[in-house]
Amino acid sequence: MISPQQVEAMIKAELPDAQVQVQDLTGGGDHYQVTVVSLHFAGKGLVQQHQLVYGALGQAMSTEAIHALAVKTYTPEAWQATPAS
């Protein structure tokens, strides 16, 4: 089990400029949805963006501290264009 704050800290350690929203989908601390906004995603495809996030959480994923992860990624410009921003 890993806390939402730990998930956010792990992502920010790899993507220091990131705005991160973490949602615990089940309340069990192992099924999360993360929304990440970062300049690091500029010029990268969606798969590459998601790989950056998965890379930041690699240890938690490999030890199954995080069992399931849904990822949404945006550049700051793309985030501004979304209704969710």
Backbone as JSON Lines, residues from 0, in Angstrom:
{"i":0,"aa":"M","n":[0.85,-1.17,0.0],"ca":[0.0,0.0,0.0],"c":[0.89,1.24,0.0]}
{"i":1,"aa":"I","n":[0.46,2.23,-0.74],"ca":[1.22,3.46,-0.86],"c":[0.22,4.62,-0.8]}
{"i":2,"aa":"S","n":[0.62,5.7,-0.18],"ca":[-0.31,6.82,0.0],"c":[-0.35,7.69,-1.25]}
{"i":3,"aa":"P","n":[-1.44,8.42,-1.45],"ca":[-1.5,9.36,-2.58],"c":[-0.37,10.39,-2.52]}
{"i":4,"aa":"Q","n":[0.02,10.8,-1.33],"ca":[1.11,11.76,-1.2],"c":[2.44,11.16,-1.67]}
{"i":5,"aa":"Q","n":[2.64,9.89,-1.4],"ca":[3.86,9.22,-1.86],"c":[3.86,9.1,-3.38]}
{"i":6,"aa":"V","n":[2.71,8.8,-3.96],"ca":[2.61,8.72,-5.42],"c":[2.96,10.08,-6.03]}
{"i":7,"aa":"E","n":[2.39,11.13,-5.49],"ca":[2.67,12.48,-5.99],"c":[4.16,12.8,-5.86]}
{"i":8,"aa":"A","n":[4.75,12.49,-4.72],"ca":[6.17,12.79,-4.49],"c":[7.06,12.03,-5.47]}
{"i":9,"aa":"M","n":[6.72,10.79,-5.75],"ca":[7.53,10.0,-6.68],"c":[7.48,10.59,-8.08]}
{"i":10,"aa":"I","n":[6.3,11.05,-8.5],"ca":[6.18,11.65,-9.83],"c":[6.94,12.97,-9.87]}
{"i":11,"aa":"K","n":[6.81,13.78,-8.83],"ca":[7.49,15.08,-8.81],"c":[9.01,14.93,-8.7]}
{"i":12,"aa":"A","n":[9.48,13.83,-8.15],"ca":[10.93,13.59,-8.1],"c":[11.5,13.44,-9.51]}
{"i":13,"aa":"E","n":[10.72,12.87,-10.42],"ca":[11.17,12.67,-11.81],"c":[10.76,13.82,-12.71]}
{"i":14,"aa":"L","n":[9.64,14.45,-12.41],"ca":[9.12,15.55,-13.22],"c":[8.87,16.74,-12.29]}
{"i":15,"aa":"P","n":[9.94,17.45,-11.91],"ca":[9.81,18.49,-10.86],"c":[8.81,19.59,-11.16]}
{"i":16,"aa":"D","n":[8.55,19.87,-12.42],"ca":[7.61,20.95,-12.75],"c":[6.16,20.47,-12.75]}
{"i":17,"aa":"A","n":[5.94,19.19,-12.55],"ca":[4.62,18.6,-12.75],"c":[3.58,19.08,-11.74]}
{"i":18,"aa":"Q","n":[2.38,19.29,-12.26],"ca":[1.2,19.43,-11.42],"c":[0.57,18.04,-11.41]}
{"i":19,"aa":"V","n":[0.37,17.51,-10.22],"ca":[-0.06,16.11,-10.1],"c":[-1.34,16.04,-9.27]}
{"i":20,"aa":"Q","n":[-2.33,15.34,-9.8],"ca":[-3.53,15.02,-9.05],"c":[-3.58,13.5,-8.92]}
{"i":21,"aa":"V","n":[-3.75,13.03,-7.7],"ca":[-3.78,11.59,-7.44],"c":[-5.13,11.25,-6.85]}
{"i":22,"aa":"Q","n":[-5.78,10.26,-7.44],"ca":[-7.08,9.81,-6.94],"c":[-6.99,8.32,-6.6]}
{"i":23,"aa":"D","n":[-7.29,8.0,-5.35],"ca":[-7.33,6.6,-4.92],"c":[-8.7,6.04,-5.34]}
{"i":24,"aa":"L","n":[-8.71,5.16,-6.31],"ca":[-9.96,4.73,-6.92],"c":[-10.79,3.79,-6.05]}
{"i":25,"aa":"T","n":[-10.13,3.06,-5.15],"ca":[-10.86,2.09,-4.33],"c":[-10.79,2.37,-2.84]}
{"i":26,"aa":"G","n":[-9.93,3.29,-2.44],"ca":[-9.73,3.55,-1.02],"c":[-8.77,2.57,-0.38]}
{"i":27,"aa":"G","n":[-8.24,1.65,-1.15],"ca":[-7.33,0.64,-0.63],"c":[-5.86,0.98,-0.74]}
{"i":28,"aa":"G","n":[-5.55,2.1,-1.41],"ca":[-4.16,2.51,-1.51],"c":[-3.34,1.75,-2.54]}
{"i":29,"aa":"D","n":[-4.01,1.07,-3.47],"ca":[-3.23,0.37,-4.49],"c":[-3.83,0.47,-5.9]}
{"i":30,"aa":"H","n":[-4.94,1.19,-6.04],"ca":[-5.55,1.44,-7.34],"c":[-5.69,2.96,-7.5]}
{"i":31,"aa":"Y","n":[-4.87,3.51,-8.38],"ca":[-4.84,4.96,-8.49],"c":[-5.12,5.44,-9.91]}
{"i":32,"aa":"Q","n":[-5.61,6.67,-9.97],"ca":[-5.64,7.43,-11.22],"c":[-4.81,8.68,-10.98]}
{"i":33,"aa":"V","n":[-3.89,8.96,-11.88],"ca":[-3.08,10.17,-11.76],"c":[-3.29,11.03,-13.0]}
{"i":34,"aa":"T","n":[-3.39,12.32,-12.76],"ca":[-3.41,13.3,-13.83],"c":[-2.17,14.14,-13.65]}
{"i":35,"aa":"V","n":[-1.35,14.19,-14.7],"ca":[-0.05,14.86,-14.61],"c":[0.05,15.88,-15.73]}
{"i":36,"aa":"V","n":[0.39,17.11,-15.37],"ca":[0.6,18.19,-16.33],"c":[2.07,18.6,-16.23]}
{"i":37,"aa":"S","n":[2.8,18.53,-17.35],"ca":[4.22,18.84,-17.29],"c":[4.74,19.32,-18.64]}
{"i":38,"aa":"L","n":[5.69,20.22,-18.59],"ca":[6.38,20.66,-19.81],"c":[7.2,19.52,-20.4]}
{"i":39,"aa":"H","n":[7.58,18.54,-19.59],"ca":[8.37,17.41,-20.07],"c":[7.63,16.6,-21.14]}
{"i":40,"aa":"F","n":[6.33,16.77,-21.23],"ca":[5.55,16.0,-22.21],"c":[5.53,16.66,-23.59]}
{"i":41,"aa":"A","n":[5.99,17.89,-23.67],"ca":[5.97,18.61,-24.95],"c":[6.77,17.86,-26.0]}
{"i":42,"aa":"G","n":[6.18,17.69,-27.17],"ca":[6.84,17.03,-28.28],"c":[6.87,15.52,-28.19]}
{"i":43,"aa":"K","n":[6.27,14.97,-27.14],"ca":[6.25,13.51,-26.98],"c":[4.85,12.97,-27.26]}
{"i":44,"aa":"G","n":[4.8,11.75,-27.75],"ca":[3.54,11.09,-27.97],"c":[2.95,10.64,-26.65]}
{"i":45,"aa":"L","n":[1.68,10.24,-26.68],"ca":[0.98,9.82,-25.47],"c":[1.68,8.64,-24.79]}
{"i":46,"aa":"V","n":[2.14,7.68,-25.58],"ca":[2.82,6.52,-24.99],"c":[4.09,6.95,-24.27]}
{"i":47,"aa":"Q","n":[4.85,7.84,-24.9],"ca":[6.08,8.33,-24.26],"c":[5.76,9.11,-22.99]}
{"i":48,"aa":"Q","n":[4.7,9.88,-23.01],"ca":[4.29,10.63,-21.81],"c":[3.95,9.66,-20.68]}
{"i":49,"aa":"H","n":[3.2,8.64,-21.0],"ca":[2.81,7.67,-19.98],"c":[4.03,6.88,-19.48]}
{"i":50,"aa":"Q","n":[4.97,6.62,-20.38],"ca":[6.19,5.91,-19.97],"c":[6.98,6.73,-18.94]}
{"i":51,"aa":"L","n":[6.98,8.04,-19.09],"ca":[7.65,8.9,-18.1],"c":[7.0,8.75,-16.73]}
{"i":52,"aa":"V","n":[5.69,8.7,-16.7],"ca":[4.98,8.56,-15.41],"c":[5.2,7.17,-14.84]}
{"i":53,"aa":"Y","n":[5.07,6.15,-15.67],"ca":[5.3,4.79,-15.19],"c":[6.74,4.63,-14.71]}
{"i":54,"aa":"G","n":[7.68,5.29,-15.39],"ca":[9.08,5.23,-14.96],"c":[9.27,5.85,-13.58]}
{"i":55,"aa":"A","n":[8.56,6.94,-13.33],"ca":[8.65,7.59,-12.02],"c":[8.11,6.68,-10.92]}
{"i":56,"aa":"L","n":[7.16,5.85,-11.26],"ca":[6.52,4.97,-10.27],"c":[7.0,3.53,-10.4]}
{"i":57,"aa":"G","n":[8.1,3.34,-11.11],"ca":[8.59,2.0,-11.42],"c":[8.73,1.08,-10.23]}
{"i":58,"aa":"Q","n":[9.34,1.58,-9.16],"ca":[9.55,0.71,-7.99],"c":[8.23,0.29,-7.37]}
{"i":59,"aa":"A","n":[7.31,1.25,-7.24],"ca":[6.0,0.94,-6.65],"c":[5.22,-0.02,-7.53]}
{"i":60,"aa":"M","n":[5.4,0.1,-8.85],"ca":[4.7,-0.8,-9.77],"c":[5.32,-2.21,-9.71]}
{"i":61,"aa":"S","n":[6.64,-2.28,-9.68],"ca":[7.3,-3.59,-9.71],"c":[7.1,-4.38,-8.42]}
{"i":62,"aa":"T","n":[6.93,-3.68,-7.31],"ca":[6.69,-4.38,-6.04],"c":[5.2,-4.58,-5.78]}
{"i":63,"aa":"E","n":[4.37,-4.12,-6.72],"ca":[2.92,-4.21,-6.63],"c":[2.34,-3.42,-5.46]}
{"i":64,"aa":"A","n":[3.11,-2.42,-4.96],"ca":[2.53,-1.48,-4.01],"c":[1.39,-0.75,-4.7]}
{"i":65,"aa":"I","n":[1.57,-0.5,-5.99],"ca":[0.47,0.0,-6.84],"c":[0.06,-1.16,-7.72]}
{"i":66,"aa":"H","n":[-1.18,-1.59,-7.58],"ca":[-1.67,-2.74,-8.35],"c":[-2.22,-2.3,-9.7]}
{"i":67,"aa":"A","n":[-2.89,-1.15,-9.73],"ca":[-3.49,-0.65,-10.97],"c":[-3.3,0.86,-11.03]}
{"i":68,"aa":"L","n":[-3.01,1.35,-12.23],"ca":[-2.75,2.77,-12.41],"c":[-3.36,3.25,-13.72]}
{"i":69,"aa":"A","n":[-4.23,4.23,-13.63],"ca":[-4.76,4.91,-14.82],"c":[-4.03,6.24,-14.91]}
{"i":70,"aa":"V","n":[-3.56,6.56,-16.1],"ca":[-2.72,7.75,-16.29],"c":[-3.35,8.68,-17.31]}
{"i":71,"aa":"K","n":[-3.43,9.96,-16.95],"ca":[-3.81,11.02,-17.87],"c":[-2.68,12.02,-17.87]}
{"i":72,"aa":"T","n":[-2.18,12.37,-19.05],"ca":[-1.06,13.3,-19.14],"c":[-1.4,14.44,-20.08]}
{"i":73,"aa":"Y","n":[-0.88,15.6,-19.74],"ca":[-1.13,16.8,-20.54],"c":[0.1,17.7,-20.5]}
{"i":74,"aa":"T","n":[0.34,18.38,-21.59],"ca":[1.26,19.52,-21.54],"c":[0.45,20.66,-20.92]}
{"i":75,"aa":"P","n":[1.11,21.7,-20.43],"ca":[0.34,22.83,-19.87],"c":[-0.64,23.42,-20.88]}
{"i":76,"aa":"E","n":[-0.24,23.5,-22.14],"ca":[-1.12,24.05,-23.16],"c":[-2.33,23.15,-23.39]}
{"i":77,"aa":"A","n":[-2.12,21.85,-23.44],"ca":[-3.22,20.91,-23.63],"c":[-4.15,20.93,-22.42]}
{"i":78,"aa":"W","n":[-3.58,21.07,-21.23],"ca":[-4.38,21.12,-20.0],"c":[-5.31,22.33,-20.01]}
{"i":79,"aa":"Q","n":[-4.78,23.47,-20.45],"ca":[-5.59,24.68,-20.5],"c":[-6.77,24.53,-21.45]}
{"i":80,"aa":"A","n":[-6.63,23.7,-22.45],"ca":[-7.68,23.5,-23.44],"c":[-8.73,22.48,-23.01]}
{"i":81,"aa":"T","n":[-8.49,21.78,-21.87],"ca":[-9.45,20.76,-21.43],"c":[-10.52,21.39,-20.55]}
{"i":82,"aa":"P","n":[-11.71,20.87,-20.6],"ca":[-12.76,21.36,-19.71],"c":[-12.46,21.08,-18.24]}
{"i":83,"aa":"A","n":[-11.61,20.07,-17.95],"ca":[-11.3,19.7,-16.56],"c":[-10.36,20.67,-15.88]}
{"i":84,"aa":"S","n":[-9.68,21.52,-16.66],"ca":[-8.67,22.41,-16.05],"c":[-9.29,23.55,-15.3]}
